[in-house]
Amino acid sequence: MSNGPVAATEQGAWPAGLVELYAAERTELVRAAFLVCGSVAAAEDAVHDALAKVAARWDRVERARSYLYVAVVNAARDAARRDRRFVPDPRARDESEPDLSADSLALHGALARLPVNHRAAIVMRYFLDWDDDEIAAQFGVRAATVRSWVHRGITKLRKELA
């Protein structure tokens, strides 16, 4: 019987460092994924998918925390792309979703309507506190592209939330 997503890989035990990192960062990893993909269930799936991929490469990982967050954000972006036609109605929530204030619901809905790259860049900048160069390196784009995504996303958020 498995004790959760970090109990064991198909090849054996999860790397101890990854288990410790997951234990310390789990809530923030799920939060970051949730902000990108808009669903707690999809966010948890994204975190678990990312963990499996990171575990397979663990011996080659240099900046473990950053690497794991990037893997989670990328998995959440993939989940958001799969569900891109679905824009959640903030009033109709799954019971597994967290209770949010009216302002948080409005922000969550507005974030969900942004293009996935804009949303992910905003989450990485403002919720994970990464700079443009770090985000750009992870997306494989120029820092100017990241600044554009963030600027356009924030402009749209301001209009929707005004």
C-alpha positions in Angstrom: 0.0 0.0 0.0 1.3 3.5 -0.9 1.6 6.3 1.6 1.0 9.1 -0.9 2.7 10.5 -3.9 6.2 10.4 -2.4 6.1 6.9 -1.1 7.8 5.1 -3.9 8.6 5.2 -7.6 8.3 2.3 -10.0 12.0 1.7 -9.6 12.1 1.9 -5.8 12.1 4.5 -3.0 11.9 8.2 -3.8 15.1 10.2 -3.2 15.2 11.4 0.4 16.0 15.0 -0.7 12.9 15.1 -2.9 10.7 13.7 -0.1 12.0 16.4 2.3 11.5 19.1 -0.3 8.0 17.9 -1.1 7.1 17.8 2.6 8.4 21.4 3.1 6.9 22.9 -0.1 3.7 20.8 -0.7 1.2 23.6 0.2 3.0 26.2 -1.9 3.5 23.8 -4.8 -0.3 23.0 -4.9 -1.1 26.7 -4.5 1.1 27.7 -7.4 -0.4 25.0 -9.6 -3.9 26.0 -8.5 -3.3 29.6 -9.6 -2.1 28.4 -13.0 -4.7 25.7 -13.7 -7.7 26.8 -11.6 -8.6 23.5 -10.0 -7.5 21.9 -6.7 -7.8 18.5 -8.2 -5.8 19.4 -11.4 -3.3 21.2 -9.2 -2.7 18.2 -7.1 -2.4 16.0 -10.2 0.1 18.5 -11.7 2.2 18.3 -8.5 2.2 14.5 -8.5 3.0 14.4 -12.2 5.9 16.8 -11.7 7.2 14.8 -8.7 7.4 11.7 -10.8 9.3 13.5 -13.5 11.7 15.1 -11.1 12.3 11.9 -9.2 13.4 10.2 -12.5 16.0 13.0 -13.0 16.9 13.7 -9.3 20.5 12.7 -9.6 21.0 15.4 -12.3 19.1 18.2 -10.6 21.2 21.1 -9.4 18.7 23.7 -8.1 16.2 21.3 -6.6 13.6 23.8 -5.3 13.5 25.9 -8.5 13.5 22.8 -10.7 10.5 21.3 -8.8 8.6 24.6 -9.0 9.2 24.8 -12.8 8.1 21.2 -13.3 4.9 21.9 -11.3 4.1 25.2 -13.2 4.7 23.4 -16.5 2.5 20.5 -15.5 -0.2 23.0 -14.4 0.2 24.9 -17.7 -0.4 21.6 -19.5 -3.5 20.9 -17.4 -4.8 24.4 -18.1 -4.2 24.0 -21.9 -6.1 20.7 -21.8 -9.0 22.5 -20.1 -8.6 25.8 -22.0 -12.2 25.9 -23.2 -13.4 25.6 -19.6 -13.5 28.9 -17.7 -14.7 28.1 -14.2 -17.8 29.9 -12.8 -16.5 31.2 -9.4 -20.0 30.7 -8.0 -20.2 27.0 -8.9 -17.3 25.4 -7.0 -16.4 21.8 -6.3 -16.5 21.0 -2.6 -12.8 20.3 -2.6 -12.0 23.9 -3.6 -10.9 26.2 -0.8 -13.3 28.8 0.6 -12.4 32.1 -0.9 -13.5 35.7 -0.2 -15.4 37.6 -2.8 -12.2 39.4 -3.8 -10.3 36.2 -4.1 -13.1 34.6 -6.2 -13.0 37.6 -8.5 -9.2 37.4 -8.9 -9.3 33.7 -9.4 -11.9 34.0 -12.2 -10.0 36.9 -13.8 -6.8 34.8 -13.7 -8.6 31.8 -15.2 -9.5 33.9 -18.2 -5.9 35.0 -19.0 -3.9 33.1 -21.6 -2.0 30.3 -19.9 1.5 31.9 -20.4 0.4 35.2 -19.0 -1.2 33.5 -16.0 1.9 31.3 -15.4 4.3 34.3 -15.7 2.2 36.3 -13.2 2.1 33.4 -10.8 5.9 32.9 -11.1 6.6 36.7 -10.7 4.2 37.6 -7.9 3.5 34.4 -6.0 6.8 32.6 -6.4 8.9 35.9 -6.4 11.0 35.0 -9.5 12.6 37.6 -11.7 12.1 38.0 -15.4 15.3 36.3 -16.3 14.5 33.2 -14.2 11.0 33.0 -15.8 12.3 33.5 -19.3 14.9 30.8 -18.9 12.2 28.3 -17.8 9.9 29.2 -20.7 12.7 29.4 -23.2 11.9 33.0 -24.2 13.5 36.4 -23.8 13.0 38.4 -20.6 11.2 41.0 -22.7 8.6 38.4 -23.6 8.0 37.7 -20.0 7.7 41.4 -19.2 5.1 41.7 -22.0 3.1 38.7 -20.7 3.1 40.1 -17.2 2.2 43.6 -18.4 -0.6 42.4 -20.6 -1.9 40.1 -17.9 -1.9 42.7 -15.2 -3.5 45.2 -17.6 -6.3 42.8 -18.3 -6.7 41.9 -14.6 -7.0 45.6 -13.7 -9.7 46.1 -16.3 -11.7 43.1 -15.1 -11.3 43.8 -11.4 -12.0 47.6 -11.6 
